[in-house]
Amino acid sequence: MKIDNDSVAFITGGAAGIGLGIAQAFAKRGAKLMLADIDQSTLDAAAEQLTAEGADVATVICDVSDETQMRAAAQATIDRFGKVHIVVNNAGVALGGLSGEIDLKDWRWITDINLMGVANGVEIFTPLIRQHGEGGHFINTASLAGHVTSPGMAPYHATKFAVVGYSEAMQQELAPANIGVSVLCPAWVKTNIHRSGFNKPTGGGDENDPRFKEMSKVIDGGLDARDVGEWSATCVEDNRLYIFTHPEFAVGIDARYAAVKADYDACAEFPAFKANNHDE
């Protein structure tokens, strides 16, 4: 869809990082913005910056894992702008740890934000977009970690793989209503997501930990969120399903799907499955 002066966008995690980068790209195209985030001071700073850049922007405090707060944020968007066309389900957190050593309270925390936060956005806003009949678009923020895995981050991978699959199904369901879907799958971007684990229910986190310092170096060397936002806006206008950001990591995608294909092909050699082969 075209992003222009008639577009209204609702963006979670919109006060900083990738959410703010997307907001800036949308504003450059003339879109009106409702930024949702959990910290008022950060929201205020983002709104001041965007307003100075010429944007029509409003803000709302919202915990995406809370259905009541998400419904209130949706109503605030309608009250302020009359309708909504683009929903960016961007808010997310990170959680590491080894399988068998992760507290289930932390599992529920990351799932409620990274997956149910997206589900809340989709289930609450889809009827509102259908209602005006002008079409629209969802961006659901996943990660390259929704396609390629590494040890020590199983909860993060689980939620991001889920968002990728959810988005793929959504695209098929919503296309007849002229509602597009993109799933944003970046690798390293300069954000504060590596600090989000400090807020998990069981606490913990130490900025002096060598592992944290190493991760900080990697993230600080990542892409600028403004560039990710600009590419995301371009992909919305091109109606792309997948929004990738790091061409150099294509080898990981290729390796994963080569492994999937090899094991899928192996099932054709199992005698019971050969008997059910209807290709003859």
Salt bridges, closest charged atoms under 4 A:
GLU53 OE2 - ARG226 NH2 2.85
ASP56 OD1 - ARG80 NH2 2.86
GLU67 OE2 - ARG71 NE 2.92
ASP103 OD1 - LYS105 NZ 3.24
GLU134 OE2 - LYS83 NZ 2.61
GLU134 OE1 - HIS85 NE2 2.72
GLU207 OE2 - ARG195 NE 3.36
ASP209 OD2 - ARG211 NH2 3.04
GLU230 OE1 - LYS28 NZ 3.01
GLU230 OE2 - ARG29 NH2 2.61
GLU237 OE1 - ARG29 NE 3.50
ASP265 OD1 - LYS261 NZ 2.88
GLU269 OE1 - LYS274 NZ 3.56
